[in-house]
Amino acid sequence: MTSPSKNPYLVDNLKDNAAIFRPGEGEALEIGGSKITFKVTSSISNDQLGVYEISLAPDTIGAQLHYHRYMDETFIVTEGVLTVRHGDAEVEAPAGTVIYVPRFTPHAFANRSQARAVTALIFNPAEKREGFFYGLQRILTSTPVDPQEYLALYNKYDSYPVDQANMLPV
């Protein structure tokens, strides 16, 4: 019988691949007065998990009503009050609130307050979500915003607007 130490298929190769992001750390993208900061990315998690910090300026739409087919989304509100619509319900979520939105659940989010709202946004699996945010920054900082390009970006990254006539976050 072969000893586990001599059979490489029975030995775990342990190494430290931890990633730590302190407050303010991570690549940040600015869109208007809002900011998206990458924390755990697809490349770090082997596309299993995406964690992003979303800072929404006062009176800002994060996303209109949409759904995902292949990923779940979780909001962890860390500052201010985030308004999250899920299905036909809507919740004003203060700091400390966690909202889990499984795939095929229509949802939207916004900051309707007069103060900044910050949420940790978690996608599982990540589905290379960073590409979505890069594309979003490019599209939403163009004048005018091209709705067809926006829809193509949405669909490429597993986001499907419930109402295409009201899909732009403006």
Secondary structure by P-SEA (a helix, b strand, c coil): ccccccccccccccccbbbbbcccccbbbbcccbbbbbccccccccccbbbbbbbbccccccccccccccbbbbbbbcccbbbbbcccccccccccbbbbbcccccbbbbccccbbbbbbbbbcccccaaaaaaaaaaaaacccccaaaaaaaaaaaccccccccccccc
